Amino acid sequence: MKIIILGAGQVGSSVAENLASEANDITVVDSDPAGLERLRDRLDIRTVLGRGSHPDVLEQAGAADADMILAVTNSDETNMIACQVAYTLFHTPTKIARVRAGEYLNHPELFGQEALPVDVMISPEQLVTDYIQSLVETPGAMQVLDFAGGRVRLVAVKAYHGGPLVGQELRALREHMPRVDSRVAAIFRQGRPIIPEGTTVIEADDEVFFVAARENIRKVMSELRETDKPVKRVLLAGGGNIGLRLARALEAHYQVKLIERDPARAQFLSEQLDRTIVLTGDAADQDLMSEEHVDAADVFCAVTNDDEVNILAAMLAKGMGARRVMALINRAAYVDLVQGGAIDIAISPQQATIGTLLAHVRRGDVVMVHSLRRGAAEAIEAIAHGDPKTSRVVGRRVDQVPLPPGTTIGAVVRGDAVLIAHHDTVIESDDHVILFLVDKRRVADVERLFQVGVTFI
């Protein structure tokens, strides 16, 4: 697939890195020569220097025969105009734009072929907000990923001593919970993947990915670790776009306090929020944290626009007794350094965003993609089409599907029914199939599985 990425910032660079490793023809456009040079040094891609919304720059980038324009610059207006130019002059089939301002997002009628021809809008801030909200709602989870409109969830949890299933074989899960259907999709032990079988024994500190219907998630988690108390008190650091969105999303269900350094911004936040207590101050100020009883916080989440501040504030909160701390971290190298230490969860905006983009790049009918373990693994929701003659999955039991090594089928969604996949589950046409790949390099093999043969009408 020929893809033009406008913007070599953190999102654009992350997308380019993910897509370049999958045999796509990638061109990155940016007005910063140093940023483009850094990308060329790391990746086998083409770069064009210039403003992405200018017709001559898009032409130079190859827009005339591009399959997709991905506009992720820091300017909403540049992204939207670039999609308009690509549609009007070059008839680009797929146009994706990063749009951050709520003033635009609140008016969906602005977007469409008769107005601004943007096929898909992505808002990294909203994606990160939704992701953090799901973590707050699921105490103890390391990752929470939705499929099939939220009816199915893939959850990552660290197995602890004391969990009923720890030290036992996986097949004991059904004996422990005969009325709850779930499936362990993968286990990572000391960073290495283990493909789960019935005889696999779960050990303490294993990172376990399991699939279950949304309503059964907490029951399955209770088998792997002591059940965490429900969240009541949330303390947020940083009142930017993400902090504001997050406070709005949480304040109806939790006691929320938000710390913002800038007095003018704090005043604005207090006017925008209904029940959140807004405080002016520095989240890395130990005296302020003590006054606000950070030791009583069930969740502390640092979402300022500074990685270092987020890391320091989260470490301080943890040291002072906050039960669970999260930090928003843009630099990928920092994520690996701090995850699982003093900071419980390091949240990468790039990883939260990349899945939405990948869903539109994947071949076959792929409706959802989640990037896992800093991009090494992937979870995919694909729709099965065709019949037993034209499809390699339709009409076959799960154990008959020629899955690539390291790939498991976790669940099948058929209409309103959620079927946790077992060896004898038969896949039907139009089923949504949820797969887990421990090795992202196998994505192309999975895509081919779900492509229908030429005889299918």
C-alpha positions as CSV (number, residue, x, y, z in Angstrom):
1,M,0.0,0.0,0.0
2,K,1.3,3.5,-0.9
3,I,0.8,5.8,2.1
4,I,1.7,9.5,2.5
5,I,2.2,10.6,6.1
6,L,2.0,14.4,6.7
7,G,3.8,15.3,9.9
8,A,7.1,13.8,11.3
9,G,6.2,14.5,14.9
10,Q,5.7,11.8,17.6
11,V,2.5,10.4,16.1
12,G,3.7,10.5,12.5
13,S,7.1,9.0,13.3
14,S,5.5,6.2,15.3
15,V,3.0,5.4,12.5
16,A,5.8,5.4,9.9
17,E,7.9,3.0,12.0
18,N,5.0,0.6,12.3
19,L,4.0,0.7,8.7
20,A,7.5,0.7,7.2
21,S,8.1,-2.7,8.8
22,E,5.2,-4.2,6.9
23,A,6.4,-3.7,3.3
24,N,4.3,-0.6,2.7
25,D,5.6,2.2,0.4
26,I,5.9,5.1,2.9
27,T,6.5,8.8,2.2
28,V,6.7,11.3,5.1
29,V,6.2,15.0,4.5
30,D,7.3,17.7,7.0
31,S,8.7,21.2,7.0
32,D,11.5,20.3,9.5
33,P,14.5,18.9,7.7
34,A,16.1,17.7,10.9
35,G,13.1,15.6,11.8
36,L,13.0,14.0,8.3
37,E,16.7,13.2,8.5
38,R,16.3,11.4,11.8
39,L,13.5,9.3,10.2
40,R,15.6,8.5,7.1
41,D,18.5,7.4,9.4
42,R,16.2,4.8,11.1
43,L,13.7,3.7,8.4
44,D,13.7,2.7,4.8
45,I,11.2,5.4,3.7
46,R,11.1,8.4,1.3
47,T,10.8,11.9,2.7
48,V,9.7,15.2,1.2
49,L,10.5,18.6,2.7
50,G,7.6,21.1,2.6
51,R,4.1,22.0,3.9
52,G,1.8,19.0,3.7
53,S,-1.3,21.1,2.6
54,H,0.4,22.6,-0.5
55,P,-0.6,21.0,-3.8
56,D,2.9,21.0,-5.2
57,V,4.3,19.3,-2.1
58,L,1.6,16.6,-2.2
59,E,2.3,16.0,-5.9
60,Q,6.0,15.7,-5.2
61,A,5.2,13.1,-2.5
62,G,3.3,11.0,-5.0
63,A,-0.3,11.8,-4.1
64,A,-1.4,11.1,-7.7
65,D,-1.2,7.3,-7.1
66,A,-1.3,7.1,-3.3
67,D,-3.8,4.8,-1.6
68,M,-4.0,6.8,1.6
69,I,-3.2,10.3,3.0
70,L,-2.5,10.3,6.7
71,A,-2.5,13.9,8.0
72,V,-1.1,14.0,11.5
73,T,0.6,17.4,11.8
74,N,0.2,19.5,14.9
75,S,-2.2,21.8,13.0
76,D,-5.9,20.7,12.6
77,E,-6.3,23.2,9.8
78,T,-3.3,21.9,7.9
79,N,-4.6,18.4,8.2
80,M,-8.1,19.2,7.0
81,I,-6.9,21.3,4.1
82,A,-4.5,18.6,3.1
83,C,-7.4,16.1,2.9
84,Q,-9.4,18.6,0.8
85,V,-6.5,19.1,-1.6
86,A,-5.8,15.3,-1.9
87,Y,-9.5,14.7,-2.6
88,T,-10.0,17.5,-5.1
89,L,-6.8,17.4,-7.1
90,F,-5.6,13.8,-6.7
91,H,-8.7,11.8,-5.9
92,T,-6.9,9.9,-3.0
93,P,-9.2,7.0,-1.9
94,T,-8.6,7.2,1.9
95,K,-8.0,10.4,3.8
96,I,-7.3,10.3,7.6
97,A,-6.9,13.5,9.6
98,R,-5.8,14.2,13.1
99,V,-8.3,16.6,14.6
100,R,-7.8,17.8,18.2
101,A,-10.0,20.8,18.7
102,G,-13.4,20.0,20.2
103,E,-14.8,23.0,18.3
104,Y,-14.4,20.9,15.2
105,L,-15.2,17.5,16.6
106,N,-18.5,18.7,18.0
107,H,-19.7,19.4,14.5
108,P,-19.6,16.1,12.5
109,E,-21.6,17.7,9.7
110,L,-18.3,19.5,8.8
111,F,-16.8,16.2,7.6
112,G,-18.0,14.3,4.5
113,Q,-17.5,14.3,0.8
114,E,-19.8,17.3,0.3
115,A,-18.0,19.3,3.0
116,L,-14.4,18.6,4.3
117,P,-13.6,15.2,2.7
118,V,-12.1,13.5,5.7
119,D,-12.9,9.7,5.7
120,V,-11.6,9.1,9.2
121,M,-10.9,11.6,12.0
122,I,-8.6,10.6,14.9
123,S,-8.2,12.5,18.1
124,P,-5.2,11.2,20.1
125,E,-6.3,13.1,23.1
126,Q,-9.7,11.4,23.1
127,L,-8.2,8.0,22.5
128,V,-5.8,8.4,25.4
129,T,-8.7,9.7,27.6
130,D,-10.8,6.6,26.7
131,Y,-7.9,4.3,27.4
132,I,-7.1,5.8,30.8
133,Q,-10.8,5.8,31.7
134,S,-11.0,2.0,31.0
135,L,-8.0,1.5,33.3
136,V,-9.6,3.4,36.1
137,E,-12.8,1.4,35.7
138,T,-10.8,-1.9,35.8
139,P,-8.6,-1.8,38.9
140,G,-5.6,-4.0,38.6
141,A,-5.5,-4.2,34.8
142,M,-2.3,-3.3,32.9
143,Q,-4.2,-3.0,29.6
144,V,-7.9,-3.0,28.7
145,L,-8.9,-3.2,25.1
146,D,-12.4,-3.2,23.6
147,F,-13.7,-5.2,20.7
148,A,-17.1,-5.5,19.1
149,G,-18.3,-2.2,20.4
150,G,-17.2,-2.9,23.9
151,R,-19.0,-6.3,24.3
152,V,-15.7,-8.2,24.4
153,R,-12.5,-7.1,26.2
154,L,-8.9,-8.2,26.0
155,V,-7.3,-7.5,29.4
156,A,-3.7,-7.8,30.5
157,V,-3.1,-8.5,34.2
158,K,0.0,-9.5,36.2
159,A,-0.5,-12.7,38.1
160,Y,0.3,-12.3,41.8
161,H,0.9,-14.8,44.6
162,G,-2.4,-15.5,46.2
163,G,-4.4,-15.7,43.0
164,P,-6.5,-18.9,43.0
165,L,-5.2,-19.9,39.6
166,V,-1.5,-19.1,40.1
167,G,0.5,-22.3,40.3
168,Q,-2.2,-24.3,38.6
169,E,-2.8,-25.4,35.0
170,L,-5.0,-23.2,32.8
171,R,-7.6,-25.9,32.4
172,A,-8.5,-25.4,36.0
173,L,-10.0,-22.0,35.1
174,R,-13.2,-23.7,33.9
175,E,-13.4,-25.7,37.1
176,H,-13.0,-22.6,39.2
177,M,-15.6,-20.7,37.2
178,P,-17.9,-23.2,35.5
179,R,-20.5,-20.5,34.5
180,V,-18.0,-17.9,33.2
181,D,-16.5,-18.5,29.8
182,S,-13.1,-16.9,29.1
183,R,-9.9,-17.7,27.2
184,V,-6.2,-16.9,27.9
185,A,-4.9,-15.6,24.6
186,A,-1.2,-15.3,25.6
187,I,1.2,-15.3,28.5
188,F,4.4,-13.3,28.7
189,R,6.9,-14.6,31.2
190,Q,10.0,-12.4,31.7
191,G,9.3,-10.7,28.4
192,R,9.0,-13.9,26.4
193,P,5.7,-15.1,24.9
194,I,4.2,-18.4,25.8
195,I,1.3,-19.8,23.7
196,P,-1.2,-21.1,26.3
197,E,-2.4,-24.7,26.4
198,G,-4.5,-26.5,28.9
199,T,-1.5,-27.8,30.7
200,T,0.3,-24.5,30.9
201,V,0.9,-23.5,34.5
202,I,0.5,-19.8,35.4
203,E,3.4,-18.4,37.6
204,A,3.5,-15.4,39.8
205,D,4.6,-12.2,37.8
206,D,3.3,-13.7,34.5
207,E,1.7,-11.1,32.3
208,V,-1.6,-12.8,31.3
209,F,-3.8,-11.6,28.4
210,F,-7.3,-13.0,28.5
211,V,-10.5,-12.5,26.6
212,A,-14.0,-12.4,28.1
213,A,-17.3,-10.7,27.8
214,R,-17.2,-7.3,29.4
215,E,-19.4,-8.3,32.3
216,N,-17.1,-11.2,33.2
217,I,-13.8,-9.3,33.3
218,R,-13.6,-8.8,37.1
219,K,-14.5,-12.4,37.8
220,V,-11.6,-13.7,35.7
221,M,-9.2,-11.2,37.1
222,S,-10.0,-12.4,40.6
223,E,-8.6,-15.8,39.6
224,L,-5.2,-14.3,38.9
225,R,-4.7,-11.8,41.7
226,E,-6.3,-10.5,44.8
227,T,-9.3,-8.4,43.8
228,D,-8.5,-4.7,43.9
229,K,-10.9,-2.4,45.8
230,P,-13.2,-0.3,43.6
231,V,-11.8,3.2,42.8
232,K,-13.3,6.1,44.7
233,R,-10.7,8.9,44.7
234,V,-8.8,10.0,41.6
235,L,-6.1,12.7,41.6
236,L,-5.0,14.1,38.2
237,A,-1.9,16.2,37.5
238,G,-2.1,18.4,34.4
239,G,-5.1,20.4,33.1
240,G,-4.4,20.3,29.4
241,N,-6.7,18.8,26.8
242,I,-6.3,15.3,28.2
243,G,-6.6,16.3,31.8
244,L,-9.8,18.3,31.1
245,R,-11.4,15.4,29.1
246,L,-10.4,12.9,31.7
247,A,-11.9,15.0,34.6
248,R,-15.1,15.4,32.6
249,A,-15.3,11.7,32.0
250,L,-14.6,10.6,35.6
251,E,-16.2,13.3,37.8
252,A,-19.7,11.8,37.6
253,H,-18.6,8.5,39.1
254,Y,-15.5,9.3,41.2
255,Q,-14.2,12.0,43.6
256,V,-11.8,13.8,41.3
257,K,-9.1,16.4,42.1
258,L,-7.1,18.1,39.4
259,I,-3.8,19.9,39.9
260,E,-2.9,22.6,37.3
261,R,0.2,24.7,37.5
262,D,-1.0,27.8,35.5
263,P,-3.5,29.9,37.5
264,A,-5.3,31.2,34.4
265,R,-5.8,27.7,33.1
266,A,-6.9,26.5,36.6
267,Q,-9.5,29.2,36.6
268,F,-10.7,28.1,33.2
269,L,-10.9,24.4,34.3
270,S,-12.9,25.3,37.3
271,E,-15.5,26.9,35.1
272,Q,-15.6,24.0,32.7
273,L,-15.9,21.2,35.3
274,D,-18.9,20.5,37.5
275,R,-17.8,18.4,40.4
276,T,-14.0,18.2,40.0
277,I,-11.9,20.2,42.6
278,V,-9.3,22.2,40.7
279,L,-6.1,23.1,42.6
280,T,-3.4,25.5,41.5
281,G,0.0,24.2,42.1
282,D,2.9,21.8,41.2
283,A,2.2,18.1,41.2
284,A,5.8,17.5,42.1
285,D,5.4,19.6,45.3
286,Q,5.5,17.2,48.2
287,D,3.8,19.6,50.6
288,L,0.9,20.1,48.2
289,M,0.5,16.4,47.6
290,S,0.5,15.8,51.4
291,E,-2.1,18.5,51.9
292,E,-4.3,16.9,49.3
293,H,-4.0,13.5,50.9
294,V,-2.3,11.7,47.9
295,D,-1.9,8.7,50.2
296,A,-5.7,8.3,50.1
297,A,-5.9,8.4,46.3
298,D,-6.9,5.1,44.6
299,V,-5.5,6.4,41.3
300,F,-3.0,9.1,40.6
301,C,-2.6,10.0,36.9
302,A,0.0,12.5,35.6
303,V,-1.0,13.8,32.2
304,T,1.0,17.1,31.8
305,N,2.8,17.8,28.5
306,D,6.2,17.1,30.1
307,D,7.4,13.5,30.4
308,E,9.8,14.2,33.1
309,V,7.2,16.0,35.2
310,N,4.8,13.1,34.8
311,I,7.4,10.6,35.8
312,L,8.6,12.5,38.9
313,A,5.0,13.3,40.0
314,A,3.9,9.7,39.6
315,M,7.0,8.4,41.5
316,L,6.4,10.9,44.3
317,A,2.7,10.0,44.5
318,K,3.6,6.3,44.7
319,G,6.2,6.9,47.4
320,M,3.7,8.9,49.4
321,G,1.1,6.1,49.4
322,A,-1.1,6.4,46.3
323,R,-2.5,3.0,45.5
324,R,-2.0,3.0,41.8
325,V,-0.1,5.5,39.7
326,M,-0.1,6.2,35.9
327,A,2.0,8.5,33.8
328,L,1.6,9.8,30.3
329,I,4.9,9.3,28.5
330,N,5.6,10.3,24.9
331,R,9.1,9.0,24.6
332,A,9.1,5.3,23.8
333,A,12.4,4.8,25.6
334,Y,11.0,6.2,28.8
335,V,8.0,3.8,28.7
336,D,10.2,0.7,28.9
337,L,12.3,2.2,31.6
338,V,9.6,3.1,34.1
339,Q,6.7,0.6,33.4
340,G,6.2,-1.8,36.3
341,G,8.6,-0.2,38.6
342,A,7.6,2.7,40.9
343,I,5.1,3.6,38.2
344,D,2.4,1.0,37.7
345,I,1.3,2.0,34.2
346,A,3.2,4.1,31.6
347,I,0.7,5.3,29.0
348,S,2.0,5.9,25.4
349,P,-0.1,8.2,23.3
350,Q,1.4,6.7,20.2
351,Q,0.4,3.1,21.1
352,A,-3.1,4.3,22.0
353,T,-3.4,6.0,18.6
354,I,-1.6,3.6,16.3
355,G,-4.3,0.9,16.5
356,T,-7.0,3.2,15.1
357,L,-4.7,4.0,12.1
358,L,-3.7,0.4,11.5
359,A,-7.3,-0.7,11.2
360,H,-7.5,1.3,8.0
361,V,-4.2,-0.1,6.6
362,R,-4.8,-3.8,7.2
363,R,-5.9,-5.8,4.2
364,G,-9.0,-8.0,4.5
365,D,-12.0,-6.7,6.5
366,V,-10.3,-5.5,9.7
367,V,-12.4,-3.3,11.9
368,M,-10.2,-3.0,15.0
369,V,-6.5,-3.2,15.7
370,H,-4.8,-2.8,19.1
371,S,-1.0,-2.5,19.3
372,L,0.4,-4.3,22.4
373,R,3.6,-4.5,24.3
374,R,5.1,-1.4,22.7
375,G,4.2,-2.6,19.2
376,A,5.7,-6.1,19.3
377,A,2.3,-7.8,19.5
378,E,-1.1,-7.1,18.1
379,A,-4.8,-7.9,18.6
380,I,-7.1,-7.8,15.6
381,E,-10.8,-7.9,15.1
382,A,-11.5,-9.2,11.6
383,I,-14.7,-10.1,9.8
384,A,-15.0,-13.5,8.1
385,H,-16.6,-13.4,4.6
386,G,-17.4,-16.0,2.0
387,D,-18.1,-19.7,2.2
388,P,-16.1,-22.9,2.8
389,K,-15.0,-22.8,-0.9
390,T,-13.8,-19.3,-1.0
391,S,-12.6,-18.7,2.6
392,R,-9.9,-20.3,4.6
393,V,-11.8,-19.7,7.9
394,V,-15.5,-19.8,7.2
395,G,-17.1,-23.2,7.9
396,R,-14.0,-24.4,9.8
397,R,-13.5,-25.2,13.5
398,V,-10.9,-23.1,15.3
399,D,-8.5,-26.0,15.4
400,Q,-8.8,-26.4,11.6
401,V,-7.9,-22.8,10.8
402,P,-4.3,-22.6,9.6
403,L,-3.2,-19.9,12.0
404,P,0.4,-18.6,11.8
405,P,2.7,-19.6,14.7
406,G,2.1,-17.5,17.8
407,T,-1.5,-16.6,16.8
408,T,-4.6,-17.5,18.8
409,I,-8.3,-16.9,18.3
410,G,-9.8,-15.5,21.5
411,A,-13.4,-14.9,20.7
412,V,-16.1,-14.9,18.0
413,V,-18.9,-12.3,18.0
414,R,-21.9,-13.4,16.0
415,G,-24.7,-10.8,16.0
416,D,-25.3,-10.0,19.6
417,A,-23.8,-13.2,20.9
418,V,-20.2,-13.4,22.3
419,L,-18.7,-16.9,21.8
420,I,-15.4,-17.5,23.6
421,A,-13.3,-19.5,21.1
422,H,-12.7,-23.2,21.8
423,H,-11.1,-25.8,19.6
424,D,-14.6,-26.9,18.3
425,T,-16.0,-23.4,17.7
426,V,-17.1,-23.2,14.0
427,I,-16.6,-19.8,12.3
428,E,-19.5,-18.6,10.1
429,S,-19.7,-15.9,7.5
430,D,-20.0,-12.3,9.0
431,D,-18.5,-13.4,12.3
432,H,-16.2,-10.9,14.0
433,V,-13.1,-12.9,14.9
434,I,-10.8,-11.6,17.6
435,L,-7.2,-12.7,17.3
436,F,-4.0,-12.2,19.3
437,L,-0.6,-12.2,17.6
438,V,2.5,-12.4,19.9
439,D,4.6,-11.6,16.8
440,K,3.4,-8.6,14.8
441,R,5.5,-9.9,11.8
442,R,2.8,-12.5,11.3
443,V,0.1,-9.8,10.5
444,A,0.4,-10.3,6.7
445,D,-0.3,-14.1,7.1
446,V,-3.4,-13.3,9.2
447,E,-4.6,-10.8,6.6
448,R,-4.4,-13.4,3.9
449,L,-6.4,-15.8,5.9
450,F,-9.4,-13.4,5.9
451,Q,-9.2,-12.4,2.3
452,V,-11.9,-14.0,0.2
453,G,-11.0,-16.0,-2.9
454,V,-11.8,-14.6,-6.4
455,T,-14.6,-17.1,-6.9
456,F,-16.7,-15.5,-4.1
457,I,-19.6,-13.4,-5.4
